[in-house]
Amino acid sequence: MSSPLKVAVVCMSNMNRSMEAHSILRKKGFSVRSFGAGSRVRLPGTARNLPVVYDFSTTYEQMRKDLVCKDRERYTSNGILHILGRNERIKPCPERFQECRDRFDVIFTCEESVYDRVVEELWVREQETCEPVHVINVDMDDNTEDATLGSLIICELCERLQQAEDMEDSLAELLLAVERKTGRSFLHTVCFY
């Protein structure tokens, strides 16, 4: 590819998985943005069925300060304050994919339900240019270890795509090669802008 690859990474809340990939891809020099596809940002609360919920307009700094006031020890030990600190260094607040009209070459999602939301969102939008966008799902659990492993796979895919002479012709082959190497399978759909 001659021009730089424009990449988006989407998880549910634009908090852990998409931001870890955003961080790694940015350090490697990729043009990258990250998003959430949920209706609100949900973080672990005092019980599994009682998440702490924020609007996407809430800054990472506001979330961090709120959680420090609520229970500094809990949110330090479960890693949420560390994640919020990293996120603050990348951008001010989470963003919803459904509100973005930027164009990307590839959109990576971090779980199948997010993949479904992104593909559905792209299908209902009015097509203007008929430029393709590849939506690829790299399943990863929503914990720091799997977020890092999944993000490294996304980074490898981006590096291979960036080096490909023709992304359209070589994408299926690249995905198969990385599937064989990692033992993971990927969902892939082409949508159009």
Solvent accessible surface area in square Angstrom, and as a share of the most:
residue,aa,sasa,rsa
1,M,56,0.25
2,S,121,0.78
3,S,64,0.41
4,P,95,0.60
5,L,1,0.00
6,K,94,0.40
7,V,0,0.00
8,A,0,0.00
9,V,0,0.00
10,V,0,0.00
11,C,4,0.02
12,M,50,0.22
13,S,13,0.08
14,N,0,0.00
15,M,9,0.04
16,N,12,0.06
17,R,10,0.04
18,S,0,0.00
19,M,0,0.00
20,E,27,0.12
21,A,0,0.00
22,H,14,0.06
23,S,12,0.08
24,I,25,0.13
25,L,0,0.00
26,R,113,0.41
27,K,168,0.71
28,K,123,0.52
29,G,67,0.64
30,F,26,0.11
31,S,57,0.37
32,V,18,0.10
33,R,77,0.28
34,S,0,0.00
35,F,1,0.00
36,G,0,0.00
37,A,0,0.00
38,G,3,0.03
39,S,73,0.47
40,R,99,0.36
41,V,0,0.00
42,R,121,0.44
43,L,5,0.03
44,P,71,0.45
45,G,8,0.08
46,T,96,0.56
47,A,42,0.33
48,R,246,0.90
49,N,124,0.64
50,L,110,0.55
51,P,57,0.36
52,V,21,0.12
53,V,51,0.30
54,Y,22,0.08
55,D,72,0.37
56,F,18,0.07
57,S,91,0.59
58,T,28,0.16
59,T,41,0.24
60,Y,0,0.00
61,E,73,0.33
62,Q,101,0.45
63,M,0,0.00
64,R,69,0.25
65,K,107,0.45
66,D,48,0.25
67,L,0,0.00
68,V,37,0.21
69,C,114,0.69
70,K,116,0.49
71,D,52,0.27
72,R,149,0.54
73,E,143,0.64
74,R,88,0.32
75,Y,3,0.01
76,T,82,0.48
77,S,94,0.61
78,N,66,0.34
79,G,19,0.19
80,I,12,0.06
81,L,22,0.11
82,H,133,0.59
83,I,9,0.04
84,L,0,0.00
85,G,15,0.14
86,R,30,0.11
87,N,0,0.00
88,E,54,0.24
89,R,166,0.61
90,I,23,0.12
91,K,26,0.11
92,P,97,0.61
93,C,34,0.20
94,P,3,0.02
95,E,52,0.23
96,R,57,0.21
97,F,3,0.01
98,Q,35,0.15
99,E,125,0.56
100,C,11,0.07
101,R,155,0.57
102,D,67,0.35
103,R,81,0.30
104,F,14,0.06
105,D,30,0.16
106,V,0,0.00
107,I,0,0.00
108,F,0,0.00
109,T,0,0.00
110,C,0,0.00
111,E,46,0.21
112,E,94,0.42
113,S,51,0.33
114,V,0,0.00
115,Y,20,0.07
116,D,77,0.40
117,R,103,0.38
118,V,1,0.00
119,V,9,0.05
120,E,110,0.49
121,E,29,0.13
122,L,4,0.02
123,W,164,0.58
124,V,109,0.63
125,R,38,0.14
126,E,153,0.68
127,Q,94,0.42
128,E,131,0.59
129,T,61,0.35
130,C,83,0.50
131,E,82,0.37
132,P,51,0.32
133,V,0,0.00
134,H,5,0.02
135,V,0,0.00
136,I,0,0.00
137,N,4,0.02
138,V,0,0.00
139,D,73,0.38
140,M,9,0.04
141,D,93,0.48
142,D,92,0.48
143,N,72,0.37
144,T,73,0.43
145,E,130,0.58
146,D,24,0.13
147,A,1,0.00
148,T,50,0.29
149,L,87,0.43
150,G,0,0.00
151,S,0,0.00
152,L,90,0.45
153,I,18,0.09
154,I,0,0.00
155,C,6,0.04
156,E,34,0.15
157,L,0,0.00
158,C,0,0.00
159,E,57,0.26
160,R,71,0.26
161,L,0,0.00
162,Q,49,0.22
163,Q,146,0.65
164,A,13,0.10
165,E,173,0.78
166,D,66,0.34
167,M,13,0.06
168,E,90,0.40
169,D,117,0.61
170,S,29,0.19
171,L,3,0.01
172,A,67,0.52
173,E,127,0.57
174,L,28,0.14
175,L,12,0.06
176,L,94,0.47
177,A,30,0.23
178,V,0,0.00
179,E,38,0.17
180,R,177,0.65
181,K,134,0.57
182,T,47,0.28
183,G,72,0.69
184,R,63,0.23
185,S,91,0.59
186,F,21,0.09
187,L,69,0.34
188,H,67,0.30
189,T,31,0.18
190,V,57,0.33
191,C,2,0.01
192,F,84,0.35
193,Y,19,0.07
